[in-house]
Amino acid sequence: MHAPTDIRELTEIVIEAAATGERLEIRGGGGKAAFGCDREDASVLDMRGFASIIDYDPAELTLLAGAGAPLAEIQKLVAAQGQMLAFEPWDQAALFGGSAGAGTIGGALAASASGPRRLSRGGARDHLLGFEAVSGRGERFSAGGNVVKNVTGFDLSKLVCGSWGRLAALTQVTVKVLPAPRAIESFALDGLSPELAQAALNAAMKSQAEVAAAAFAPGAKSLTVFRLEGVEPSIRARATLLTGLLEPFGKLRPMETLDAGAFWSSIRDVAALTSASILWRLHVPPSRGAAVAQALCGAETNWLMDWAGGLVWIAGLDDAALVRDAAARAGGHATLVRAPAAVRASVPALQPASAGVARVERAVRAAFDPAGVFETGRFLDMSRAD
């Protein structure tokens, strides 16, 4: 294991790895280490030495931190100033048996871990303003800036989000923070079928109610829940609008604060499905979420739906071709989040790209990492020759 504490040490480690053929697995808190197939011949590159919060300017809505800074610490810091990480990153600890709160800001961005508020505030990549990193060449580079306006290199920042550490080792990140809403209220429709729930979600999202988050939990006592945020007079007005709009689907009731908080935490962290041995995450067009889930699961309730139908979690299905074909036919893709080691050894975690897209992806990775230092075999599509 390597545990650099400054960028000089990191560049030396990467340069040496490129020269010797060593593979490096970038790791922060380790909460997502079980994602993808097992890696036996890669050395862990522990980035927790880059854990400082370097600069936080609440007035400018920006925060500069080491990529290894604990996510929980950052969230506590900005919350004390009435602000938030608006992409609402989720904690994967329960899914992978890790320690709650151990995740890092770099890990959240590398995995593009966005929660329910992505529906209204955008995903992780929309909040990364800039970064500093070391490529697989052992070269230190940076992109973007540290202010919300006039940011350059923004496309490169978007490229790094969701890259899972395959392009470079992040050392510093600059993220945009936003004021936390003064008030949050949630409203529920009880007992809807998946089809009716999807119709209700579609209607709400097309309205002027400015829904901040919308999700569905199936079952005999199903819940279709809408979250409104802002100042109280605005929430009251929008709730009245939403109540009238959704009257054909039933009575929209306000949820108690504690119940609503528990519901959104469970949706964000997939709490209802954490015991499943196999878990899929499907990104599909929002209007297709319930139909895809019903086609795959029938009357079963081993699924959840977030982002007004754009994100579907499905547990227990071991037919990868079936799941991925359903997602693709709906215009989306499916990610294998968790499975036994034997399954992960043969089924890629990420949905295989088309031949053309795969060529572009390999070319991009080769530009950042020509020696394949960060190609650990995690995703079963290594581009370097052994």
Backbone hydrogen bonds, N-H to C=O, Kabsch-Sander energy under -0.5 kcal/mol:
donor,donor_aa,acceptor,acceptor_aa,energy
2,H,44,V,-3.1
10,L,6,D,-1.9
11,T,7,I,-2.5
12,E,8,R,-2.0
13,I,9,E,-2.2
14,V,10,L,-2.4
15,I,11,T,-2.7
16,E,12,E,-2.2
17,A,13,I,-2.2
18,A,14,V,-2.5
19,A,15,I,-1.7
20,T,16,E,-1.9
21,G,17,A,-1.8
22,E,17,A,-1.1
23,R,41,D,-0.5
24,L,373,V,-3.1
25,E,43,S,-3.0
26,I,24,L,-0.7
27,R,45,L,-2.4
33,A,30,G,-1.4
35,F,32,K,-2.0
37,C,378,R,-2.2
40,E,38,D,-0.6
43,S,23,R,-2.8
45,L,25,E,-3.1
46,D,2,H,-3.0
46,D,44,V,-0.8
47,M,27,R,-2.9
47,M,45,L,-0.6
50,F,47,M,-1.8
51,A,49,G,-0.8
54,I,52,S,-0.8
54,I,64,L,-1.1
55,D,64,L,-2.2
57,D,62,T,-2.4
60,E,57,D,-0.7
61,L,57,D,-0.9
61,L,58,P,-0.5
62,T,57,D,-1.6
63,L,175,V,-1.9
64,L,55,D,-3.8
65,A,63,L,-0.5
65,A,173,V,-2.4
66,G,52,S,-3.5
67,A,171,T,-2.1
68,G,50,F,-2.5
69,A,50,F,-0.6
69,A,66,G,-2.1
71,L,103,G,-2.8
72,A,103,G,-0.5
74,I,70,P,-1.8
75,Q,71,L,-2.6
76,K,72,A,-2.1
77,L,73,E,-2.2
78,V,74,I,-2.5
79,A,75,Q,-2.0
80,A,76,K,-1.5
81,Q,78,V,-1.1
82,G,79,A,-1.9
83,Q,78,V,-2.6
84,M,178,L,-2.3
86,A,84,M,-0.9
88,E,85,L,-2.0
92,Q,90,W,-0.6
95,L,92,Q,-0.7
96,F,92,Q,-1.8
97,G,93,A,-1.2
98,G,93,A,-1.7
102,A,99,S,-1.7
105,I,69,A,-2.3
106,G,67,A,-2.5
108,A,104,T,-2.1
109,L,105,I,-2.0
110,A,106,G,-2.7
111,A,107,G,-1.8
112,S,109,L,-0.7
113,A,108,A,-2.6
114,S,112,S,-1.3
115,G,87,F,-2.5
118,R,115,G,-2.1
119,L,116,P,-1.5
120,S,117,R,-1.4
120,S,212,A,-0.7
121,R,117,R,-2.9
122,G,118,R,-1.6
126,D,123,G,-1.3
127,H,124,A,-2.0
128,L,124,A,-0.5
129,L,127,H,-0.8
129,L,174,T,-2.5
130,G,174,T,-1.5
131,F,143,A,-2.3
132,E,172,Q,-2.4
133,A,141,F,-2.8
134,V,169,A,-1.8
135,S,139,E,-2.5
136,G,167,L,-0.8
136,G,368,F,-1.2
137,R,368,F,-0.8
138,G,135,S,-2.0
141,F,133,A,-2.7
143,A,131,F,-2.3
145,G,129,L,-1.3
156,L,153,G,-0.5
157,S,153,G,-1.4
158,K,154,F,-2.0
159,L,155,D,-1.8
160,V,156,L,-1.8
161,C,157,S,-1.5
162,G,109,L,-1.5
163,S,160,V,-2.1
164,W,110,A,-2.3
166,R,163,S,-1.2
169,A,134,V,-2.7
170,L,168,A,-0.7
171,T,132,E,-2.9
172,Q,132,E,-1.6
173,V,65,A,-2.7
174,T,130,G,-2.9
175,V,63,L,-2.6
175,V,173,V,-0.5
176,K,127,H,-2.8
177,V,61,L,-2.1
178,L,84,M,-2.2
180,A,82,G,-2.7
183,A,230,G,-1.8
185,E,228,L,-2.4
187,F,226,F,-2.5
188,A,253,R,-2.9
189,L,224,T,-2.4
191,G,222,S,-2.4
197,A,193,S,-2.9
198,Q,194,P,-2.4
199,A,195,E,-1.9
200,A,196,L,-2.5
201,L,197,A,-2.7
202,N,198,Q,-2.6
203,A,199,A,-2.3
204,A,200,A,-2.4
205,M,201,L,-2.3
206,K,202,N,-1.4
207,S,203,A,-0.6
207,S,204,A,-1.0
212,A,227,R,-2.7
213,A,227,R,-1.1
215,A,225,V,-2.2
216,F,305,M,-2.9
217,A,223,L,-2.6
222,S,219,G,-1.3
223,L,217,A,-2.1
224,T,189,L,-2.1
225,V,215,A,-2.5
225,V,223,L,-0.5
226,F,187,F,-2.7
227,R,213,A,-3.0
228,L,185,E,-3.1
230,G,183,A,-2.0
235,I,231,V,-2.3
236,R,232,E,-2.6
237,A,233,P,-2.0
238,R,234,S,-2.5
239,A,235,I,-2.7
240,T,236,R,-2.0
241,L,237,A,-1.9
242,L,238,R,-2.6
243,T,239,A,-2.6
244,G,240,T,-1.9
245,L,241,L,-2.3
246,L,242,L,-2.4
247,E,244,G,-0.9
249,F,246,L,-2.0
250,G,247,E,-1.4
252,L,250,G,-0.6
253,R,188,A,-2.6
253,R,251,K,-0.7
255,M,186,S,-2.7
260,A,256,E,-2.9
261,G,257,T,-2.6
262,A,258,L,-2.3
263,F,259,D,-2.3
264,W,260,A,-2.5
265,S,261,G,-2.0
266,S,262,A,-2.1
267,I,263,F,-2.1
268,R,264,W,-2.6
269,D,265,S,-2.5
270,V,267,I,-0.6
271,A,266,S,-1.9
273,L,270,V,-1.6
274,T,271,A,-1.1
276,A,273,L,-1.5
279,L,338,R,-2.5
280,W,314,I,-3.3
281,R,335,T,-2.4
282,L,312,V,-3.4
283,H,333,H,-2.6
284,V,282,L,-0.6
284,V,310,G,-1.9
288,R,285,P,-2.5
289,G,285,P,-0.5
289,G,286,P,-1.0
292,V,288,R,-2.4
293,A,289,G,-2.3
294,Q,290,A,-2.7
295,A,291,A,-2.2
296,L,292,V,-1.8
297,C,293,A,-2.8
298,G,294,Q,-2.4
300,E,297,C,-2.1
303,W,301,T,-1.1
304,L,313,W,-2.0
305,M,216,F,-2.1
306,D,311,L,-3.1
308,A,214,A,-2.7
309,G,306,D,-1.9
310,G,307,W,-1.6
311,L,306,D,-2.0
312,V,282,L,-2.5
313,W,304,L,-2.3
314,I,280,W,-2.0
315,A,302,N,-2.8
316,G,278,I,-2.8
318,D,316,G,-0.5
320,A,318,D,-1.1
323,V,319,D,-2.1
324,R,320,A,-2.8
325,D,321,A,-2.2
326,A,322,L,-2.0
327,A,323,V,-2.2
328,A,324,R,-2.4
329,R,325,D,-2.6
330,A,326,A,-1.2
331,G,328,A,-1.5
332,G,327,A,-3.0
333,H,283,H,-2.0
335,T,281,R,-2.6
336,L,349,A,-2.7
337,V,279,L,-1.9
337,V,335,T,-1.0
338,R,279,L,-1.6
343,V,340,P,-0.7
344,R,340,P,-2.3
345,A,341,A,-1.7
346,S,343,V,-1.4
347,V,343,V,-2.4
358,A,354,S,-3.0
359,R,355,A,-1.9
360,V,356,G,-1.7
361,E,357,V,-2.6
362,R,358,A,-2.5
363,A,359,R,-2.1
364,V,360,V,-2.4
365,R,361,E,-2.5
366,A,362,R,-2.4
367,A,363,A,-1.7
368,F,364,V,-1.5
369,D,365,R,-2.9
372,G,369,D,-1.6
375,E,372,G,-1.2
376,T,374,F,-1.2
380,L,377,G,-1.3
